[in-house]
Amino acid sequence: MARGSVFVADDDSDGLASARAVLSAAGYAVDGANCGRRALERIMANPPHVLITEILMPDGDGIELINALRHGRRGIRIIAVAKRRFLGRLDLLDLASKLGADATLQKPLEAGMLLATVASLVGSEALSA
């Protein structure tokens, strides 16, 4: 039985594959998409416990995903990740937190930190259910 479900939205195919492999090996049911629009469609149809989203993506970015889920699916825990933390002076991870991300991680993702963050959010989701 899976430990929980995780959806990974990342336009970097290597990053998406890597996160999926790490999470699957740890016993999570993992799904993913390479753009925000496709991710939102799939998440609304089958909500995961945790969403991991890259902030900057084409065709619907992570900020749009966070906004949509905070207004429509409040129970989903969100981890915002960014390869590029700053856009000019704007701190993208800080913005994601202010908009409702439960946690933020800077890329490249370290497997241990990713697993610890997901485990803490799946645990907090179970406690609040």
Backbone as ProteinMPNN parsed JSONL, in Angstrom:
{"seq_chain_A": "MARGSVFVADDDSDGLASARAVLSAAGYAVDGANCGRRALERIMANPPHVLITEILMPDGDGIELINALRHGRRGIRIIAVAKRRFLGRLDLLDLASKLGADATLQKPLEAGMLLATVASLVGSEALSA", "coords_chain_A": {"N_chain_A": [[0.844, -1.184, 0.0], [0.525, 2.232, -0.781], [2.308, 4.985, 0.672], [1.202, 7.449, 0.5], [-0.1, 9.881, -1.803], [1.56, 11.636, -4.379], [1.936, 14.395, -6.499], [3.876, 15.546, -9.131], [4.786, 18.47, -10.684], [6.607, 19.619, -13.227], [8.538, 21.183, -15.666], [11.039, 20.418, -16.426], [12.3, 17.635, -17.69], [14.22, 15.807, -16.721], [14.366, 16.504, -14.008], [11.729, 15.973, -13.25], [11.576, 13.189, -13.723], [13.543, 12.284, -11.937], [12.571, 13.12, -9.38], [10.185, 11.662, -9.346], [11.216, 9.033, -9.373], [12.648, 8.886, -6.913], [10.587, 9.349, -5.036], [8.779, 7.255, -5.665], [10.368, 5.022, -5.092], [10.445, 5.281, -2.37], [7.965, 4.514, -1.642], [5.709, 6.016, -2.265], [2.733, 6.794, -4.118], [2.998, 8.049, -7.261], [2.403, 10.657, -9.566], [2.604, 12.75, -12.468], [3.247, 15.786, -14.386], [4.263, 17.861, -17.154], [3.638, 20.533, -17.384], [1.848, 23.372, -16.094], [-0.903, 23.665, -16.762], [-1.773, 21.099, -17.633], [-1.162, 19.701, -15.318], [-2.964, 20.846, -13.438], [-5.46, 20.031, -14.49], [-5.268, 17.235, -14.158], [-4.87, 17.003, -11.403], [-7.245, 18.063, -10.37], [-9.002, 16.107, -11.198], [-8.07, 13.866, -9.85], [-7.16, 14.22, -6.877], [-4.062, 14.609, -5.17], [-2.221, 13.819, -2.106], [-0.037, 15.469, -1.75], [1.351, 18.125, -3.614], [4.071, 18.802, -5.652], [5.524, 21.471, -7.066], [7.22, 23.089, -9.681], [8.045, 26.488, -9.863], [8.42, 28.25, -12.085], [7.15, 27.591, -15.126], [6.192, 26.755, -18.483], [2.976, 27.351, -20.02], [1.084, 27.617, -17.865], [2.015, 28.265, -14.719], [3.706, 27.438, -11.572], [2.83, 29.255, -9.621], [0.268, 29.913, -10.502], [-0.886, 27.389, -10.198], [-0.735, 27.047, -7.397], [-2.431, 29.156, -6.56], [-4.89, 28.332, -7.747], [-5.348, 25.869, -6.456], [-5.459, 26.594, -3.774], [-7.804, 27.945, -3.738], [-9.631, 26.074, -4.609], [-9.054, 23.417, -3.798], [-8.312, 22.984, -0.921], [-7.198, 21.088, 0.856], [-4.941, 19.874, -0.201], [-1.511, 19.517, 0.226], [1.25, 21.645, -0.468], [4.357, 21.842, -2.086], [6.581, 24.13, -3.157], [8.998, 24.497, -5.661], [12.09, 25.715, -6.99], [14.325, 26.301, -9.577], [15.464, 28.584, -10.351], [15.62, 30.987, -8.14], [15.225, 33.774, -7.873], [13.525, 36.319, -9.651], [14.425, 38.922, -11.164], [14.207, 41.202, -8.629], [12.347, 39.825, -7.24], [11.632, 37.326, -4.982], [10.952, 34.193, -5.662], [10.355, 31.851, -4.197], [9.655, 32.875, -1.706], [7.388, 34.327, -2.451], [5.752, 32.181, -3.258], [5.347, 30.933, -0.779], [3.914, 32.946, 0.578], [1.595, 32.886, -0.91], [0.498, 30.489, -0.253], [1.926, 28.052, -0.324], [3.014, 25.188, 1.407], [5.581, 24.433, 1.937], [8.916, 25.137, 0.771], [11.494, 24.484, -1.606], [14.791, 24.72, -2.811], [16.152, 24.078, -6.009], [19.001, 22.208, -7.171], [17.059, 19.354, -6.183], [17.604, 17.65, -3.213], [17.596, 14.299, -2.362], [17.111, 13.256, 0.286], [16.158, 15.531, 1.703], [13.909, 16.158, 0.158], [12.323, 13.836, 0.575], [11.974, 13.965, 3.377], [10.551, 16.344, 3.629], [8.2, 15.803, 2.144], [7.24, 13.621, 3.656], [6.708, 14.868, 6.121], [4.614, 16.554, 5.388], [2.665, 14.788, 4.396], [2.161, 13.437, 6.734], [1.116, 15.566, 8.304], [-1.126, 16.096, 6.816], [-2.611, 13.776, 7.219], [-3.144, 14.031, 9.956], [-4.817, 16.241, 9.985], [-7.057, 15.42, 8.655]], "CA_chain_A": [[0.0, 0.0, 0.0], [1.311, 3.461, -0.902], [2.392, 5.84, 1.86], [0.461, 8.655, 0.181], [0.025, 10.2, -3.22], [2.297, 12.856, -4.672], [1.919, 14.82, -7.893], [5.026, 16.398, -9.428], [4.627, 19.308, -11.872], [7.926, 20.191, -13.532], [8.807, 21.159, -17.106], [12.363, 19.823, -16.607], [12.026, 16.196, -17.74], [15.148, 15.103, -15.828], [13.925, 16.765, -12.643], [10.478, 15.244, -13.064], [11.897, 11.76, -13.634], [14.305, 12.064, -10.715], [11.668, 13.222, -8.235], [9.272, 10.511, -9.4], [11.954, 7.825, -8.998], [12.936, 8.95, -5.475], [9.335, 9.201, -4.304], [8.261, 5.903, -5.904], [11.213, 4.085, -4.341], [10.115, 5.436, -0.953], [6.638, 3.95, -1.408], [4.613, 6.925, -2.59], [2.091, 6.716, -5.431], [3.446, 9.296, -7.879], [1.957, 11.027, -10.898], [3.271, 13.998, -12.814], [2.979, 16.465, -15.654], [5.346, 18.79, -17.49], [3.168, 21.92, -17.471], [0.846, 23.701, -15.095], [-2.27, 23.435, -17.237], [-2.035, 19.658, -17.587], [-1.126, 19.315, -13.915], [-4.208, 21.251, -12.791], [-6.527, 19.145, -14.973], [-5.124, 15.907, -13.555], [-5.041, 17.133, -9.96], [-8.672, 18.255, -10.089], [-9.66, 14.825, -11.431], [-7.584, 12.879, -8.887], [-6.334, 15.018, -5.971], [-3.03, 13.922, -4.393], [-1.975, 14.363, -0.774], [0.981, 16.512, -1.86], [1.781, 18.602, -4.924], [5.383, 19.434, -5.755], [5.464, 22.217, -8.312], [8.199, 24.09, -10.096], [7.345, 27.77, -9.958], [8.447, 28.772, -13.456], [6.88, 26.596, -16.166], [5.337, 27.274, -19.55], [1.603, 26.852, -20.083], [0.562, 27.524, -16.507], [3.167, 28.087, -13.828], [3.435, 26.978, -10.217], [2.065, 30.268, -8.889], [-1.13, 29.703, -10.901], [-1.328, 26.143, -9.564], [-0.945, 27.319, -5.969], [-3.656, 29.958, -6.451], [-6.061, 27.515, -8.091], [-5.585, 24.847, -5.437], [-5.826, 27.231, -2.507], [-9.201, 28.369, -3.849], [-10.514, 24.971, -4.957], [-8.699, 22.146, -3.149], [-7.492, 23.437, 0.199], [-6.571, 19.991, 1.583], [-3.698, 19.419, -0.828], [-0.296, 20.173, 0.707], [2.007, 22.108, -1.63], [5.783, 22.155, -1.999], [7.031, 24.905, -4.316], [10.433, 24.367, -5.91], [12.568, 26.642, -8.011], [15.713, 26.243, -10.019], [15.83, 30.003, -10.342], [14.889, 31.525, -6.99], [14.882, 35.18, -8.04], [13.149, 36.88, -10.937], [14.748, 40.298, -10.802], [14.274, 41.296, -7.172], [11.268, 39.025, -6.672], [11.996, 36.016, -4.452], [9.848, 33.328, -6.072], [9.983, 30.932, -3.126], [8.954, 33.677, -0.712], [6.065, 34.584, -3.024], [4.985, 30.932, -3.184], [4.942, 30.766, 0.623], [2.869, 33.925, 0.884], [0.372, 32.506, -1.618], [-0.089, 29.294, 0.325], [2.748, 26.837, -0.344], [3.313, 24.714, 2.756], [7.038, 24.318, 2.048], [9.644, 25.506, -0.443], [12.814, 23.882, -1.746], [15.621, 25.203, -3.913], [16.729, 23.023, -6.845], [18.57, 20.821, -7.369], [16.457, 18.733, -5.018], [18.377, 16.599, -2.549], [16.627, 13.234, -2.099], [16.751, 13.184, 1.707], [15.343, 16.693, 2.062], [12.626, 15.991, -0.517], [11.554, 12.803, 1.274], [11.612, 14.457, 4.713], [9.522, 17.373, 3.467], [6.968, 15.122, 1.747], [6.765, 12.826, 4.803], [6.121, 15.753, 7.13], [3.343, 17.075, 4.884], [1.703, 13.682, 4.363], [1.799, 13.236, 8.14], [0.244, 16.656, 8.754], [-2.402, 15.931, 6.095], [-3.343, 12.705, 7.897], [-3.596, 14.542, 11.233], [-5.901, 17.218, 9.823], [-8.194, 14.794, 7.958]], "C_chain_A": [[0.886, 1.244, 0.0], [1.233, 4.265, 0.391], [1.548, 7.096, 1.711], [0.65, 8.937, -1.29], [0.675, 11.565, -3.396], [2.196, 13.141, -6.161], [3.08, 15.786, -8.083], [4.764, 17.144, -10.734], [5.958, 20.006, -12.127], [8.167, 20.075, -15.031], [10.197, 20.627, -17.43], [12.196, 18.3, -16.546], [12.964, 15.399, -16.843], [14.743, 15.279, -14.374], [12.653, 16.015, -12.305], [10.753, 13.758, -12.87], [12.623, 11.432, -12.332], [13.417, 12.102, -9.482], [10.708, 12.041, -8.193], [9.966, 9.242, -8.94], [12.205, 7.781, -7.488], [11.669, 8.692, -4.67], [8.736, 7.809, -4.464], [9.041, 4.875, -5.101], [10.919, 4.138, -2.842], [8.693, 4.973, -0.635], [5.463, 4.867, -1.659], [4.037, 6.594, -3.957], [2.367, 8.068, -6.089], [2.868, 9.449, -9.279], [2.652, 12.337, -11.221], [2.844, 14.543, -14.154], [4.084, 17.485, -15.876], [4.886, 20.224, -17.721], [2.032, 22.128, -16.468], [-0.58, 23.408, -15.511], [-2.635, 21.957, -17.134], [-2.048, 19.16, -16.138], [-2.448, 19.642, -13.225], [-5.369, 20.354, -13.212], [-6.469, 17.802, -14.257], [-5.317, 15.943, -12.04], [-6.513, 17.291, -9.603], [-9.439, 16.943, -10.266], [-9.291, 13.787, -10.369], [-6.635, 13.572, -7.907], [-5.312, 14.173, -5.193], [-2.998, 14.467, -2.959], [-1.053, 15.576, -0.871], [1.235, 16.837, -3.329], [3.169, 19.204, -4.773], [5.377, 20.151, -7.09], [6.639, 23.157, -8.487], [7.429, 25.397, -10.247], [7.294, 28.28, -11.388], [8.299, 27.639, -14.463], [6.077, 27.268, -17.266], [3.917, 26.709, -19.41], [1.01, 26.612, -18.7], [1.693, 27.274, -15.537], [2.728, 27.642, -12.435], [2.641, 27.965, -9.383], [0.579, 30.133, -9.226], [-1.696, 28.437, -10.265], [-1.634, 26.367, -8.086], [-2.235, 28.105, -5.779], [-4.902, 29.115, -6.706], [-6.377, 26.504, -6.996], [-5.967, 25.443, -4.095], [-7.268, 27.723, -2.544], [-10.146, 27.196, -4.093], [-10.267, 23.669, -4.224], [-7.77, 22.435, -1.972], [-6.741, 22.313, 0.91], [-5.261, 19.489, 1.006], [-2.53, 20.221, -0.269], [0.564, 20.507, -0.503], [3.458, 22.389, -1.265], [6.145, 22.882, -3.285], [8.538, 24.748, -4.441], [10.835, 25.327, -7.021], [14.033, 26.395, -8.307], [16.289, 27.654, -9.961], [14.996, 30.675, -9.254], [14.411, 32.954, -7.208], [14.537, 35.5, -9.483], [13.276, 38.385, -10.746], [14.951, 40.343, -9.301], [13.234, 40.415, -6.477], [11.783, 37.651, -6.258], [10.808, 35.082, -4.703], [9.406, 32.367, -4.971], [9.25, 31.659, -1.998], [7.531, 33.982, -1.193], [5.186, 33.335, -2.924], [4.5, 30.678, -1.757], [3.801, 31.701, 0.985], [1.54, 33.569, 0.23], [-0.217, 31.186, -1.136], [0.714, 28.016, 0.215], [3.093, 26.476, 1.098], [4.81, 24.607, 3.015], [7.656, 24.756, 0.728], [11.009, 24.843, -0.416], [13.511, 24.474, -2.958], [16.154, 23.994, -4.686], [18.231, 23.241, -6.957], [18.076, 20.205, -6.057], [17.354, 17.622, -4.493], [17.366, 15.563, -2.06], [16.182, 13.185, -0.64], [15.85, 14.327, 2.141], [13.958, 16.604, 1.424], [11.755, 14.989, 0.232], [11.107, 13.264, 2.66], [10.479, 15.478, 4.622], [8.185, 16.739, 3.096], [6.393, 14.342, 2.93], [6.116, 13.709, 5.851], [4.759, 16.288, 6.674], [2.28, 15.986, 4.781], [1.229, 13.397, 5.782], [0.862, 14.315, 8.646], [-1.095, 16.6, 8.057], [-3.244, 14.874, 6.788], [-3.908, 13.192, 9.24], [-4.773, 15.489, 11.103], [-7.132, 16.644, 9.152], [-9.269, 14.361, 8.931]], "O_chain_A": [[1.89, 1.291, 0.711], [0.231, 4.23, 1.106], [1.216, 7.739, 2.707], [1.471, 8.3, -1.951], [0.384, 12.514, -2.668], [2.351, 12.24, -6.986], [3.255, 16.723, -7.305], [4.546, 16.521, -11.774], [6.384, 20.866, -11.355], [8.019, 18.996, -15.604], [10.508, 20.406, -18.6], [11.974, 17.743, -15.471], [12.542, 14.403, -16.255], [14.77, 14.326, -13.595], [12.511, 15.483, -11.204], [10.218, 13.141, -11.949], [12.343, 10.414, -11.701], [13.498, 11.217, -8.63], [10.449, 11.484, -7.127], [9.381, 8.452, -8.198], [11.996, 6.745, -6.857], [11.681, 7.902, -3.726], [8.235, 7.241, -3.493], [8.46, 3.969, -4.503], [11.12, 3.153, -2.131], [8.266, 5.034, 0.518], [4.333, 4.535, -1.304], [4.762, 6.163, -4.853], [2.013, 9.111, -5.54], [2.846, 8.504, -10.068], [3.228, 12.968, -10.335], [2.181, 13.874, -14.946], [4.751, 17.92, -14.938], [5.662, 21.049, -18.204], [1.356, 21.184, -16.059], [-1.383, 22.949, -14.699], [-3.69, 21.61, -16.604], [-2.852, 18.299, -15.78], [-2.995, 18.805, -12.507], [-6.177, 19.958, -12.373], [-7.492, 17.289, -13.802], [-5.869, 15.006, -11.463], [-6.976, 16.705, -8.624], [-10.418, 16.698, -9.561], [-10.105, 12.929, -10.028], [-5.419, 13.513, -8.092], [-5.666, 13.14, -4.624], [-3.667, 15.451, -2.645], [-1.247, 16.576, -0.18], [1.322, 15.944, -4.173], [3.413, 20.014, -3.879], [5.241, 19.516, -8.136], [7.006, 23.911, -7.586], [6.289, 25.401, -10.71], [6.236, 28.7, -11.857], [9.207, 26.826, -14.634], [5.363, 28.238, -17.015], [3.711, 25.695, -18.744], [0.498, 25.53, -18.411], [2.274, 26.189, -15.527], [1.538, 27.49, -12.16], [1.858, 27.559, -8.525], [-0.271, 30.226, -8.34], [-2.852, 28.415, -9.843], [-2.669, 25.927, -7.587], [-3.05, 27.756, -4.924], [-5.865, 29.19, -5.943], [-7.54, 26.304, -6.648], [-6.736, 24.834, -3.351], [-7.889, 27.899, -1.496], [-11.341, 27.304, -3.816], [-11.198, 22.883, -4.046], [-6.573, 22.155, -2.037], [-5.71, 22.585, 1.525], [-4.543, 18.744, 1.672], [-2.549, 21.451, -0.285], [0.606, 19.737, -1.463], [3.754, 23.072, -0.284], [6.031, 22.322, -4.374], [9.267, 24.853, -3.454], [10.026, 25.698, -7.872], [14.864, 26.294, -7.404], [17.437, 27.87, -9.573], [13.801, 30.904, -9.436], [13.314, 33.313, -6.779], [15.178, 35.013, -10.414], [12.366, 39.041, -10.238], [15.774, 39.606, -8.759], [13.251, 40.283, -5.253], [12.307, 36.902, -7.083], [9.782, 35.178, -4.028], [8.214, 32.096, -4.828], [8.323, 31.108, -1.404], [6.581, 33.901, -0.414], [4.016, 33.422, -2.55], [3.362, 30.252, -1.556], [2.833, 31.291, 1.626], [0.478, 33.908, 0.753], [-1.307, 30.801, -1.559], [0.225, 26.965, 0.629], [3.423, 27.344, 1.905], [5.259, 24.68, 4.159], [6.994, 24.745, -0.31], [11.607, 24.659, 0.644], [12.893, 24.7, -3.998], [16.562, 23.001, -4.084], [18.687, 24.379, -6.845], [18.596, 20.492, -4.979], [17.805, 16.762, -5.25], [16.382, 15.919, -1.411], [14.986, 13.081, -0.366], [14.882, 14.112, 2.87], [12.954, 16.931, 2.058], [10.583, 15.258, 0.496], [9.982, 12.983, 3.071], [9.561, 15.472, 5.441], [7.152, 17.092, 3.665], [5.189, 14.396, 3.178], [5.085, 13.344, 6.415], [3.854, 16.454, 7.491], [1.108, 16.245, 5.055], [0.046, 13.147, 6.011], [-0.098, 14.01, 9.353], [-2.105, 17.008, 8.629], [-4.454, 15.043, 6.935], [-5.017, 12.816, 9.62], [-5.629, 15.55, 11.985], [-8.161, 17.317, 9.084], [-10.294, 13.818, 8.519]]}, "name": "protein", "num_of_chains": 1, "seq": "MARGSVFVADDDSDGLASARAVLSAAGYAVDGANCGRRALERIMANPPHVLITEILMPDGDGIELINALRHGRRGIRIIAVAKRRFLGRLDLLDLASKLGADATLQKPLEAGMLLATVASLVGSEALSA"}
